[in-house]
């Protein structure tokens, strides 16, 4: 194997047999010592990918305004858990908090909680968010109970997925085993998977994915909202129940083989928003395309305000960032936004009054 973690995974397979892709992803991304999200600084030009908050301050500012408006819609509770799942460098939350300084009572009500397992990123988050005294957790389940405002930007796509292929026998799971040279290889399990009941009928050769961890987390978030009230905003790239294999690997902003260099390569898969909405068990709004959502929140107006006090080069940069966030051929339609809340408040900004608003 070409990494220490790869050798450990190969040894596990040699001793106990092939493992699911979900188990491989869990090890590759979250191994306590060698996992990608434990030790890498993945976000930014020097990392493996760039997220919307790093593209423009406008993204976090508009999301901050959305969260503050939802707090007001909740009746402005005296204390609310403001939670970000996978906060990266802390950029989104820093922009969100700066943009909401003028909302009377909001900052004094906020109890900031960040869910992250990366010590280097936690240090960066601590620097930019020190004024808000964040508390860190390794899991959302560890966040204390109470009224909730939650944002998850590009978090669900990194949760482990199982992959399946329809064969003449039925649905079979794709597993990670060892080749003749002891390198990691993908192969189908010989029998029909116990997960077949959760998969639809489809032609032979069809592929499918199932993210148990994402569905479980969605259910946990929904339970919190049902018990204590609040809102959640999930932004990610994905689809609504479409079949197919979407798991991909990225290293150094370039595509890679999903089994190559475990622990040094980012792995992610498209989020099934329809399945998430079903698992949440609470009223949902959307999903809508990120472009439509940001435009409805006032991206163009915010961009014009920034350009009014910018030089020519800065104005061009603002325009380029806006296009990257909302253009259909960039992040505008691939990335989608789902809101989760209650049936008492008015519909949130950025969405229509129905749960069927599409891209």
C-alpha positions in Angstrom: 0.0 0.0 0.0 1.2 3.5 -0.7 0.2 5.0 2.7 0.3 3.8 6.3 -3.4 3.8 6.5 -3.7 1.9 3.2 -1.5 -0.8 4.7 -3.6 -1.0 7.8 -6.8 -1.3 5.8 -5.2 -4.1 3.7 -4.1 -5.9 6.8 -7.7 -5.7 8.2 -9.1 -7.2 4.9 -6.5 -9.9 4.9 -7.5 -11.0 8.4 -11.2 -10.5 8.3 -12.3 -10.4 4.6 -13.6 -7.7 2.3 -15.2 -4.5 3.7 -17.9 -2.3 2.4 -17.1 1.0 0.7 -18.8 2.7 3.7 -16.3 1.1 6.1 -13.5 2.0 3.7 -14.6 5.7 3.7 -15.0 5.8 7.4 -11.4 4.6 7.8 -10.0 6.7 5.0 -11.6 9.9 6.3 -12.0 9.5 10.0 -9.3 7.0 11.3 -8.4 8.4 14.8 -4.8 9.0 13.8 -4.4 8.7 10.0 -7.8 9.7 8.6 -8.0 12.5 6.0 -10.3 14.7 8.1 -8.2 14.1 11.2 -4.9 15.5 9.9 -5.3 17.3 6.6 -6.0 21.0 5.9 -8.3 20.2 3.0 -10.0 23.6 2.4 -8.5 26.3 0.2 -6.0 26.7 -2.6 -3.4 24.6 -0.7 -5.8 21.9 0.1 -8.0 19.6 -2.1 -11.1 21.6 -2.6 -12.6 25.1 -2.1 -16.0 25.7 -0.5 -18.5 28.6 -1.1 -17.5 30.5 2.1 -13.9 30.6 0.8 -15.1 32.0 -2.6 -16.8 35.1 -1.2 -17.8 36.7 2.1 -21.3 37.2 0.6 -22.1 33.5 1.1 -21.7 33.5 4.8 -23.2 37.0 5.2 -26.4 35.9 3.5 -26.6 32.7 5.4 -26.1 34.7 8.6 -29.0 36.9 7.7 -31.2 33.8 7.0 -30.3 32.3 10.4 -31.0 35.6 12.3 -34.4 35.9 10.5 -35.3 32.4 11.6 -34.3 33.2 15.2 -36.8 36.1 15.0 -39.4 33.8 13.5 -38.9 31.5 16.5 -39.9 34.4 18.7 -36.3 35.4 19.5 -35.6 32.8 22.3 -33.2 34.1 25.0 -30.8 31.1 24.3 -30.3 29.2 21.1 -27.7 26.6 20.1 -26.1 27.9 16.9 -24.4 24.8 15.4 -22.2 24.4 12.3 -21.4 20.9 11.1 -17.9 20.8 9.5 -17.1 24.5 9.8 -13.8 24.4 7.8 -11.6 27.4 8.6 -14.5 29.1 10.4 -15.0 31.5 7.5 -18.8 31.0 7.0 -19.6 31.5 10.7 -17.3 34.5 11.0 -19.0 36.2 8.0 -22.4 35.2 9.4 -21.7 36.7 12.8 -20.3 39.9 11.3 -23.4 40.3 9.1 -25.8 40.0 12.1 -24.2 42.4 14.5 -27.1 44.8 14.0 -29.8 42.2 14.9 -30.8 43.2 18.4 -30.5 40.4 20.9 -29.2 37.8 18.4 -25.6 37.6 19.4 -26.4 37.6 23.1 -28.8 34.7 22.5 -26.3 32.6 20.5 -24.5 29.7 22.1 -22.0 28.6 19.4 -21.2 25.0 18.9 -18.9 23.6 16.2 -18.8 19.9 15.1 -15.3 19.0 13.8 -12.7 16.3 14.3 -9.7 18.1 12.8 -7.4 19.7 15.4 -5.7 22.0 12.9 -9.0 23.3 11.7 -10.3 23.7 15.2 -7.3 25.9 15.9 -8.1 28.1 12.9 -11.8 28.3 13.9 -10.7 29.3 17.4 -8.7 32.2 16.1 -11.4 33.7 13.8 -14.4 33.0 16.2 -12.7 33.6 19.6 -15.1 36.5 20.3 -18.1 34.1 20.2 -16.6 31.5 22.6 -17.3 28.4 20.6 -17.6 24.9 22.0 -16.3 22.0 19.9 -17.7 18.5 19.5 -16.7 15.4 17.6 -20.4 14.5 16.9 -23.7 16.4 16.6 -25.1 14.0 19.3 -22.8 15.7 21.8 -24.3 19.1 21.3 -26.5 20.0 24.4 -30.2 19.9 23.9 -32.1 23.2 23.3 -33.6 25.4 20.6 -31.5 25.0 17.5 -30.2 26.9 14.5 -28.0 24.6 12.4 -26.1 25.0 9.2 -24.3 22.3 7.3 -22.4 23.3 4.2 -20.7 20.5 2.3 -20.9 18.1 5.3 -23.3 15.4 4.3 -21.4 14.6 1.1 -18.4 13.4 3.1 -20.4 10.8 5.1 -19.8 7.1 4.2 -21.9 5.5 1.5 -22.5 1.9 0.5 -22.6 1.1 -3.2 -24.7 -1.5 -4.9 -25.1 -3.0 -8.4 -28.1 -4.8 -9.8 -27.1 -8.2 -11.1 -29.2 -11.1 -12.5 -29.5 -12.4 -8.9 -30.6 -9.1 -7.5 -28.8 -6.2 -5.8 -25.2 -7.0 -4.8 -23.0 -4.7 -2.7 -19.7 -3.4 -4.0 -16.9 -4.3 -1.5 -13.3 -3.4 -1.1 -11.0 -6.5 -1.1 -7.4 -7.4 -2.1 -6.0 -8.1 -5.6 -3.4 -10.7 -6.4 -0.7 -8.2 -5.6 -2.4 -7.3 -2.2 -3.5 -3.9 -3.5 -7.0 -2.7 -2.7 -9.6 -3.7 -5.3 -13.3 -3.2 -5.8 -15.5 -6.3 -6.4 -19.2 -7.3 -6.0 -20.2 -9.5 -3.1 -21.3 -12.9 -4.4 -24.8 -12.9 -2.8 -27.8 -10.6 -2.7 -27.4 -7.8 -0.2 -29.6 -7.5 2.9 -30.1 -3.9 1.9 -32.0 -5.0 -1.2 -35.4 -4.1 0.4 -34.3 -0.5 0.6 -33.4 -0.3 -3.1 -35.9 0.1 -6.0 -36.4 -2.3 -8.8 -34.0 -1.5 -11.7 -32.4 -3.0 -14.8 -29.4 -5.2 -14.5 -26.2 -3.1 -14.4 -27.8 -0.2 -12.5 -25.8 1.2 -9.7 -27.1 2.8 -6.4 -25.8 4.3 -3.2 -27.1 4.4 0.3 -25.8 6.8 3.1 -26.8 5.3 6.4 -24.8 7.8 8.4 -26.5 10.7 6.6 -30.0 9.4 7.1 -29.3 8.7 10.8 -27.9 12.2 11.3 -30.9 13.7 9.5 -33.2 11.8 11.9 -31.3 13.0 14.9 -31.5 16.6 13.7 -35.2 16.2 13.1 -35.7 14.8 16.6 -34.0 17.8 18.1 -36.1 20.2 16.1 -39.3 18.4 17.2 -38.3 18.5 20.9 -37.0 22.0 21.1 -37.9 23.9 18.0 -35.6 25.7 15.5 -34.3 25.5 12.0 -31.6 23.7 10.0 -30.1 24.7 6.7 -28.3 22.0 4.6 -26.3 23.0 1.5 -24.5 20.4 -0.5 -24.2 19.0 -4.0 -26.6 16.2 -4.8 -29.8 14.9 -6.3 -33.3 13.6 -5.4 -33.3 9.8 -5.3 -31.6 9.3 -8.7 -29.9 6.0 -9.0 -26.2 5.8 -9.9 -22.7 5.8 -8.4 -21.4 9.2 -7.5 -18.6 8.5 -5.1 -15.5 10.5 -6.1 -12.0 11.2 -4.9 -10.1 14.5 -5.1 -6.5 15.2 -4.2 -4.8 18.6 -4.9 -8.0 19.9 -6.7 -7.8 17.0 -9.2 -9.7 13.8 -9.5 -8.1 10.6 -8.2 -8.9 6.9 -7.8 -11.2 6.4 -4.8 -8.9 3.6 -3.4 -5.6 5.5 -4.0 -3.6 6.9 -1.1 -6.2 6.4 1.7 -5.9 9.1 4.4 -4.5 11.6 1.9 -7.4 11.8 -0.5 -10.8 13.5 -0.1 -13.9 11.2 -0.7 -17.4 12.5 -1.3 -20.7 11.4 -2.8 -23.8 13.2 -4.0 -26.4 13.8 -1.3 -29.8 12.2 -1.8 -32.0 15.2 -0.6 -35.2 13.3 -1.0 -34.0 10.6 1.4 -32.7 13.2 3.8 -36.1 14.9 3.9 -37.9 11.7 4.6 -35.5 10.8 7.4 -35.8 14.2 9.1 -39.5 13.8 9.7 -40.1 17.5 10.0 -41.5 20.1 7.5 -38.9 20.8 4.8 -38.5 23.6 2.2 -36.8 22.9 -1.1 -34.4 21.7 -2.1 -33.7 24.6 -4.4 -30.6 25.3 -6.4 -27.9 27.3 -4.6 -28.1 30.0 -7.3 -31.8 30.6 -6.9 -31.5 30.5 -3.1 -28.7 33.1 -3.0 -30.4 35.4 -5.5 -33.6 35.3 -3.5 -31.6 36.3 -0.4 -30.2 39.3 -2.2 -26.8 38.3 -3.6 -27.0 40.9 -6.4 -27.8 43.7 -4.0 -25.0 42.7 -1.6 -22.6 42.4 -4.5 -23.5 45.9 -5.7 -23.0 47.3 -2.2 -19.5 45.8 -2.0 -18.7 47.0 -5.5 -19.8 50.6 -4.7 -16.7 51.0 -2.5 -14.3 48.8 -4.5 -11.7 49.5 -7.2 -11.9 48.0 -10.6 -9.9 44.9 -9.8 -12.0 44.3 -6.7 -15.2 44.8 -8.7 -14.2 42.2 -11.2 -13.3 39.8 -8.4 -16.8 40.3 -6.8 -18.5 39.6 -10.1 -16.4 36.5 -10.7 -17.2 35.2 -7.2 -20.9 35.9 -7.7 -20.9 34.0 -11.0 -19.1 31.0 -9.4 -21.7 30.8 -6.6 -24.9 31.1 -8.8 -24.1 30.3 -12.4 -25.8 27.1 -13.6 -22.6 25.8 -15.1 -20.7 26.3 -11.8 -22.3 25.9 -8.3 -25.7 27.4 -9.0 -27.6 24.2 -9.8 -25.3 21.3 -8.8 -25.4 22.6 -5.2 -28.8 22.5 -3.5 -30.3 24.0 -0.3 -32.8 22.3 2.0 -34.4 24.0 5.0 -35.9 22.1 7.9 -38.1 23.7 10.5 -41.6 23.7 11.8 -45.2 24.2 10.5 -45.8 27.2 12.7 -43.5 29.9 11.3 -43.8 31.6 8.0 -42.0 30.0 5.1 -38.3 30.9 5.2 -36.6 33.3 2.8 -35.1 31.7 -0.3 -37.9 29.1 -0.7 -41.4 29.0 -2.1 -44.4 28.2 0.1 -44.3 24.6 -0.9 -41.9 21.7 -0.3 -41.7 21.0 -4.1 -39.7 24.1 -5.1 -37.1 22.9 -7.6 -34.0 24.2 -9.2 
